[in-house]
């Protein structure tokens, strides 16, 4: 458990873009949850030790610009990238009514401190994330995920 105080919950609206600016995103709701994921898929998709994600209700998210689907190795997930610069922008997971936006595309990316880290069984040994919760895999049930979202929203 993280002992230091967490940053305040970021307040909408949020805006951002891909590396080249061809894809613009906007969000009208606060994040449902912020995460750092250490799985090998995220490491490879982001060319990093982990990915940083903010979950948002799908109906609060809009995106302008040409996207392509990629990262097809992740079953049940659709990953979207800018067609021009190939910047990883967001993911959809199955029929969930939320999107997982890469926080790096947001103008105020530093405000989205990870509240949860997942897939720590794949974590690089030198990585230290100041998340309030850590999971070796994923939260086990939808109720566990909802409890994390509820706790996140209460901060």
Residue pairs with C-beta under 8 A, 6 or more apart in sequence:
1 132
1 133
2 130
2 131
2 132
4 130
6 113
6 115
6 132
6 155
7 111
7 113
8 155
9 30
9 31
9 152
9 153
9 155
10 30
10 31
10 108
10 111
10 112
11 30
12 27
12 28
12 29
12 30
12 60
13 26
13 27
13 28
14 25
14 26
14 27
14 106
14 107
14 108
15 24
15 25
15 26
15 27
15 106
15 107
16 24
16 25
16 26
16 105
16 106
16 107
16 109
17 23
17 24
17 25
17 105
17 107
18 65
18 82
18 84
18 85
18 87
18 89
18 105
19 82
19 85
19 87
20 82
20 84
20 85
20 87
22 65
22 66
22 82
22 83
22 84
22 85
23 63
23 64
23 65
23 66
23 67
23 82
23 84
23 87
23 89
23 105
24 63
24 64
24 65
25 61
25 62
25 63
25 89
25 90
25 101
25 105
25 106
26 61
26 62
26 63
27 56
27 60
27 61
27 62
27 101
28 60
29 56
29 57
29 60
30 153
31 54
31 55
31 56
31 112
31 152
32 55
32 56
32 57
32 98
32 149
32 152
32 153
33 54
33 55
33 115
33 116
33 145
33 148
33 149
33 152
34 52
34 53
34 54
34 55
34 103
34 112
34 113
34 114
34 115
34 116
34 152
35 52
35 53
35 54
35 55
35 100
35 114
35 115
35 116
35 117
35 118
35 131
36 50
36 51
36 52
36 53
36 114
36 116
36 117
36 118
36 129
36 131
37 50
37 51
37 53
37 117
37 118
37 119
38 49
38 50
38 117
38 118
38 119
38 120
38 121
38 122
38 123
38 124
38 127
39 118
39 119
39 122
40 122
41 71
41 73
41 74
42 48
42 50
42 51
42 119
43 49
43 50
43 51
43 122
43 124
45 51
45 70
45 71
45 74
45 79
45 88
46 88
46 102
49 123
49 124
49 127
50 117
50 123
50 124
50 127
50 129
51 88
51 102
52 102
52 103
52 104
52 109
52 112
52 114
53 91
53 100
53 101
53 102
53 103
54 100
54 101
54 103
54 106
54 112
55 98
55 99
55 100
55 101
55 149
56 98
56 99
56 101
57 97
57 98
58 92
58 96
58 97
58 98
58 99
59 97
61 90
61 99
61 101
63 80
63 89
63 90
65 82
65 83
66 82
66 83
66 84
67 80
67 81
67 82
67 83
67 89
68 80
68 81
68 82
68 83
68 86
69 78
69 79
69 80
69 81
70 79
70 80
70 81
70 86
70 88
71 77
71 79
71 81
71 88
71 91
72 79
74 91
76 93
76 94
77 91
77 92
77 93
77 94
78 91
78 92
78 93
79 88
79 90
79 91
80 88
80 89
80 90
80 91
80 92
81 87
81 88
81 89
82 89
87 105
88 102
89 101
89 102
89 105
90 99
90 100
90 101
90 102
90 105
91 99
91 100
92 99
92 100
93 100
103 109
103 112
106 112
113 130
114 129
114 130
114 131
115 131
115 132
115 133
115 148
115 151
115 152
115 155
116 131
116 132
116 133
116 134
116 135
116 139
116 148
116 152
117 123
117 129
117 131
117 133
117 134
117 135
118 134
118 135
118 137
118 138
118 139
119 135
119 136
119 137
119 138
120 134
120 135
120 136
121 136
121 137
132 151
133 148
139 145
139 148
